[in-house]
Amino acid sequence: MQKIRKDFVYKSGERCPELCIEPGTIPFLRYPALDRTGIVKHLFTTRLGGVSKGIWESLNVSWTRGDDPEAVRENFHRVASALQITPDDMVCTQQTHTTNVRTVHACDKGKGVTRPLDYKDVDGLITNERGICLAAFFADCVPLFFVDPVHRAIGLSHSGWRGSAAQMGEVTLSRMNEEFQTRPEDTIAVIGPSICRDCYEVSEDVIKIYRSSYEERYWPELYDDKKNGKYQLDLWKACEITLLHAGIRKENLSVTSLCTCCNGDLLFSHRASKGKRGNLGAFLCLK
């Protein structure tokens, strides 16, 4: 039986998100700010509590990384049980580092878990229908959660370095406004567990894209120049700047302090594992 550890390495004094260990369910991470809305269920998986073996140990929720499909299926069942839903309620992204956001309806339920996907190139999902669980997948990239308690709408997006440079957070909010009249100032937003600035070294071609995407006054907050053609990029700060600029109130924004790469034995990290890994999952559902 796998030992459940609690010694995550947080990057600041605040323990954000919280690790939850509840009898009869998988260990998972959650954000109190989303719970306080009272209208959603959500969680972010760790790599603990599943049945996968080898490099996918143990709660891998990816069908595409070579894991045993039966193990992945059981892992999805365990996530669903923790959320008190079924796998048929889930709808998945099909991530290719775009800023494409899809509106999800009841007819989409099960896609990517119990039914084939019939769409591609979708890195964000939004809905205002109850009982649909949005699902997106990660192993260093940034999960973005959105809850509009006024219009009872939600969004969940995958934002890697390309998506973050292309303002995926603002794009998701704009789509929620178009579809559901969501106002950023009413929205509760979360920047979830992902790779931290200290762990994320990038080359100058990436930084040039960020310089063209963000005003020069933000550059010192976004990256450190190592003077050797390499830089330490802060995806958390990039997403934070984007969301605040889009109109999210600072008091309504939770920014992670949990790095996937610093916690490679407890969270899947592409960089820490050199690509030999499974996927973490973010799940968000209107009650």
C-alpha positions in Angstrom: 0.0 0.0 0.0 1.3 3.4 -1.0 2.3 5.7 1.9 0.5 9.0 1.7 2.9 11.8 2.4 2.1 15.3 3.5 5.5 17.0 3.0 4.8 19.0 -0.1 7.4 21.8 -0.8 5.4 25.0 -0.9 7.1 28.1 -2.5 5.7 30.5 0.1 4.5 30.4 3.7 0.8 30.0 2.6 -0.2 26.4 2.0 -2.2 26.9 -1.2 -3.8 24.6 -2.3 -4.8 22.3 0.6 -4.0 18.6 0.6 -7.1 16.6 1.5 -7.0 13.1 2.8 -10.6 11.8 3.3 -11.4 8.2 4.3 -12.4 6.1 1.3 -11.2 8.5 -1.4 -8.0 9.4 -3.2 -5.7 12.1 -1.8 -6.4 15.3 -3.7 -5.8 19.1 -3.7 -8.5 21.7 -3.5 -8.8 25.5 -3.1 -10.9 26.9 -0.3 -11.9 29.9 -2.4 -13.7 27.7 -4.8 -15.4 25.7 -2.0 -16.6 29.0 -0.5 -18.7 29.8 -3.6 -21.0 26.9 -2.5 -21.9 26.1 -6.1 -19.1 23.8 -7.3 -17.2 20.6 -6.7 -13.5 20.6 -7.7 -10.2 18.8 -7.1 -6.7 18.6 -8.5 -5.2 15.1 -8.4 -1.8 14.1 -7.0 0.0 11.0 -8.3 -1.2 9.1 -5.2 -4.2 6.8 -4.7 -4.4 5.1 -8.1 -3.5 1.7 -9.6 -1.1 2.5 -12.4 2.4 1.0 -12.3 5.9 2.0 -13.4 6.5 5.5 -14.6 2.7 6.2 -14.4 2.5 5.3 -10.7 -0.1 5.6 -9.5 -3.0 8.0 -10.3 -2.3 8.7 -14.0 -5.3 10.1 -15.8 -3.9 10.1 -19.3 -4.9 7.6 -22.1 -2.1 8.7 -24.4 1.2 8.2 -22.5 1.4 4.4 -22.8 -0.3 3.4 -19.6 -2.6 0.3 -19.3 -6.1 1.6 -20.3 -7.7 -0.5 -17.6 -5.6 1.2 -15.0 -6.5 4.6 -16.4 -10.2 3.7 -16.4 -10.0 2.7 -12.7 -8.1 5.9 -11.9 -10.9 8.0 -13.5 -13.5 6.0 -11.5 -11.6 6.9 -8.3 -11.5 10.5 -9.2 -15.2 10.4 -10.0 -15.9 8.7 -6.6 -14.0 11.5 -4.8 -16.3 14.1 -6.5 -19.4 12.0 -5.9 -20.1 11.8 -9.7 -19.6 9.2 -12.4 -17.1 9.1 -15.2 -20.0 9.6 -17.6 -20.4 13.1 -16.1 -16.9 14.1 -17.2 -15.9 16.1 -20.4 -12.2 16.4 -21.3 -10.0 18.9 -23.2 -8.0 17.8 -26.2 -4.9 19.9 -25.5 -2.5 21.1 -28.1 -1.3 24.4 -26.5 -4.0 26.5 -28.2 -6.3 29.2 -26.8 -9.4 27.4 -28.2 -12.2 27.3 -25.7 -15.2 25.0 -26.1 -18.7 25.5 -24.6 -19.8 22.2 -23.1 -23.4 20.9 -23.0 -25.0 17.8 -21.5 -24.7 16.0 -24.9 -20.9 16.1 -24.4 -20.9 14.2 -21.1 -18.5 11.3 -21.1 -16.3 12.6 -23.9 -12.7 11.7 -23.3 -13.5 9.2 -20.6 -16.3 6.9 -21.5 -17.0 8.1 -25.0 -14.6 9.2 -27.8 -13.8 12.8 -28.3 -15.3 14.3 -31.5 -13.3 17.5 -31.3 -9.6 18.5 -31.2 -7.4 21.4 -30.4 -9.3 22.4 -27.3 -7.4 23.7 -24.3 -10.3 25.3 -22.4 -13.9 24.3 -21.5 -16.8 26.4 -20.2 -20.3 25.6 -19.2 -23.3 26.8 -17.2 -25.0 23.4 -17.0 -25.2 21.6 -13.7 -23.7 18.1 -13.4 -21.1 18.4 -16.1 -17.6 17.9 -14.8 -14.9 19.7 -16.8 -11.6 17.9 -16.9 -8.1 19.1 -18.1 -4.7 17.6 -17.7 -1.3 18.7 -16.5 2.3 17.8 -15.7 3.9 21.3 -15.3 1.6 23.6 -17.3 -0.8 25.9 -15.5 -4.4 24.9 -14.6 -6.8 27.9 -14.5 -10.1 27.5 -12.7 -13.0 30.0 -13.1 -16.3 30.2 -11.1 -18.9 32.9 -11.8 -21.3 32.7 -8.8 -23.6 35.4 -10.2 -24.5 33.6 -13.5 -23.6 30.1 -12.2 -21.0 29.4 -14.9 -17.6 27.7 -14.8 -14.4 27.5 -16.9 -11.3 25.3 -16.8 -8.3 25.9 -19.0 -4.8 24.5 -19.7 -2.2 27.2 -20.0 1.4 26.2 -20.8 4.1 28.7 -21.8 2.4 29.2 -25.2 -1.1 29.6 -23.7 0.1 31.9 -21.0 1.9 34.2 -23.5 -1.3 34.2 -25.6 -3.3 35.3 -22.5 -5.3 32.0 -22.1 -6.9 33.3 -18.9 -8.3 36.4 -20.6 -9.5 34.4 -23.6 -11.4 32.1 -21.3 -13.0 34.9 -19.4 -14.0 36.6 -22.7 -15.7 33.4 -23.9 -17.5 33.1 -20.6 -18.7 36.7 -21.0 -19.9 36.0 -24.5 -21.7 32.8 -23.6 -23.0 33.5 -20.0 -22.5 37.3 -19.4 -19.8 36.5 -16.9 -18.1 39.6 -15.5 -14.5 39.3 -14.5 -15.1 41.4 -11.3 -17.6 38.8 -10.1 -15.4 35.8 -10.9 -13.4 33.6 -8.5 -10.2 32.4 -10.2 -7.5 30.0 -9.3 -4.0 29.5 -10.7 -3.3 25.9 -9.9 -0.2 23.7 -9.2 2.4 23.9 -11.9 6.1 24.5 -12.5 7.6 27.4 -10.5 10.0 30.1 -11.6 13.0 28.5 -9.9 12.5 25.3 -11.9 11.5 26.6 -15.3 14.5 27.5 -17.4 13.7 28.6 -20.9 15.7 29.9 -23.9 15.7 33.4 -25.4 13.2 32.6 -28.2 10.5 32.0 -25.5 11.4 35.2 -23.7 11.1 37.2 -26.9 7.5 36.0 -27.2 6.8 37.2 -23.6 8.4 40.5 -24.3 6.0 41.0 -27.2 3.0 39.9 -25.1 3.6 41.8 -21.9 4.5 45.5 -21.3 8.1 46.1 -20.5 7.2 47.2 -17.0 6.3 43.6 -16.2 9.4 42.0 -17.5 11.3 42.0 -14.2 8.3 40.2 -12.6 8.1 37.6 -15.4 11.7 36.3 -15.7 15.3 36.4 -14.5 18.0 36.8 -17.1 20.8 34.3 -16.3 23.2 36.1 -18.8 23.9 32.9 -20.7 21.0 32.9 -23.1 18.8 31.2 -20.5 16.1 32.6 -18.4 13.9 31.6 -15.4 10.3 32.2 -16.4 7.4 32.7 -14.0 4.2 31.2 -15.4 2.4 31.9 -12.2 3.2 35.6 -12.5 2.3 35.7 -16.2 -1.1 34.2 -15.5 -1.6 36.5 -12.5 -0.8 39.6 -14.6 -3.2 38.5 -17.3 -6.1 37.8 -15.0 -5.7 41.0 -13.0 -5.5 42.9 -16.3 -8.6 41.1 -17.5 -10.6 42.4 -14.5 -10.3 39.7 -11.9 -10.2 41.3 -8.4 -7.0 40.6 -6.5 -9.0 39.4 -3.5 -10.8 36.9 -5.8 -7.6 35.4 -7.2 -5.8 32.4 -5.6 -2.3 31.8 -6.9 -0.6 28.5 -6.2 2.4 28.0 -4.0 2.9 24.4 -5.1 5.4 23.5 -7.8 5.0 20.2 -9.7 8.7 20.0 -10.4 9.7 20.6 -6.8 7.4 17.7 -5.8 8.1 15.2 -8.5 7.5 12.2 -6.2 4.0 13.5 -5.3 3.0 15.3 -8.5 3.7 14.4 -12.1 6.3 16.7 -13.6 7.4 16.5 -17.3 10.6 18.3 -16.5 11.5 16.4 -13.3 10.8 13.1 -15.0 12.4 14.0 -18.3 9.1 13.1 -20.0 8.6 9.7 -18.3 5.4 10.3 -16.5 1.6 10.3 -16.3 -0.8 13.2 -16.1 -2.4 15.1 -13.2 -6.0 16.1 -13.6 -8.0 19.3 -12.8 -11.8 18.7 -12.4 -14.5 21.3 -11.9 -18.3 20.8 -11.8 -21.4 22.9 -11.1 -23.5 21.3 -8.3 
